[in-house]
Amino acid sequence: MKRMFFINIIVVTAIYFVAVFLVRFAIDVLIQHEIKNIISFIFGSIFFTLIYGSFMWLIVKGNIRYIDSDTFNEPTYGHALTDEVVANLSSSDLFVKKFSLLYKIARVSTDGRAVKFYTNSPLNKWDICGVAYWLPNGRVKVIIFPLIGFSRNADKRLQKELNRIKVLLA
């Protein structure tokens, strides 16, 4: 993920400089004042933001669509951590309440046996998303994945969140 991020930065920066050159050239032809530097900076910044935002959206959109969807199928893509946790739960309401203590709930299945959840972390740490299934044998199957996709720190973050879930359900 980090390599992809740097490639995106290089491409966006190159596009930014080309856009600034074209905007300055167009402004030089049309306007002969000092305002041309300010206008070219504003247009370049807007262009840079739009291009970088579109790259980030392409990376994140699959996970966002999964969390917002009404289906509770297991995610089969991306960097995920799966585990079954022993839980002493008596009802589906208690199952949902346990997860709502630490996480924001995105969706709950109609029978209350599956929950989609996500953390509310600052942007520099990225969010962790997941789905939990309350199995008939009294165990909870948890699948968690980072919102942004692959990263070097994702394994540590996922393991930390899985440990938090084990403590939560104990």
Residue pairs with C-beta under 8 A, 6 or more apart in sequence:
1 59
1 148
1 149
1 150
1 151
1 152
1 154
2 151
2 152
4 59
4 150
8 52
8 55
8 56
9 52
11 51
11 55
12 48
12 51
12 52
12 55
13 48
15 47
15 48
15 51
16 44
16 47
16 48
16 51
19 43
19 44
19 47
19 48
20 40
20 41
20 43
20 44
23 39
23 40
23 43
23 44
24 36
24 40
27 36
27 39
27 40
28 36
31 39
59 148
59 149
60 147
60 148
60 149
62 77
62 78
63 78
63 129
63 145
63 147
63 148
63 149
64 147
66 75
66 129
67 106
67 107
67 116
67 118
67 129
68 106
68 107
69 107
70 107
72 107
72 109
72 114
72 116
72 131
72 133
74 131
74 143
75 131
75 143
75 145
78 145
78 146
78 149
78 150
79 145
79 146
79 149
79 150
79 151
79 154
79 158
80 143
80 144
80 145
80 158
81 143
81 144
81 145
81 155
81 158
81 159
81 162
82 141
82 142
82 143
83 141
83 142
83 162
84 135
84 139
84 140
84 141
84 142
85 139
85 140
85 141
85 142
85 165
85 166
85 169
86 138
86 139
86 169
86 170
87 95
87 98
87 134
87 138
87 139
87 140
87 169
87 170
88 138
88 169
88 170
89 95
89 98
89 134
89 138
89 140
89 169
92 111
92 112
92 113
92 134
93 112
95 112
95 113
95 115
95 132
95 134
95 140
96 105
96 108
96 112
96 115
98 168
98 169
99 105
99 115
99 117
99 132
99 168
101 168
102 119
102 164
102 165
102 168
103 117
103 118
103 119
103 120
103 130
104 117
104 118
104 119
104 120
105 115
105 116
105 117
106 116
106 117
106 118
106 129
107 115
107 116
108 114
108 115
108 116
109 115
112 134
113 133
113 134
114 131
114 132
114 133
114 134
115 131
115 132
116 129
116 130
116 131
117 129
117 130
117 131
117 132
118 127
118 128
118 129
118 130
118 147
119 127
119 128
119 129
119 161
120 127
121 127
121 128
125 157
126 146
126 147
126 148
126 151
126 157
127 146
127 147
127 148
128 144
128 145
128 146
128 147
128 157
128 158
128 161
129 144
129 145
129 146
129 147
130 142
130 143
130 144
130 145
130 161
131 142
131 143
132 140
132 141
132 142
132 143
132 165
133 140
133 141
134 140
135 141
140 169
142 162
142 165
144 158
144 161
144 162
144 165
145 158
146 154
146 157
146 158
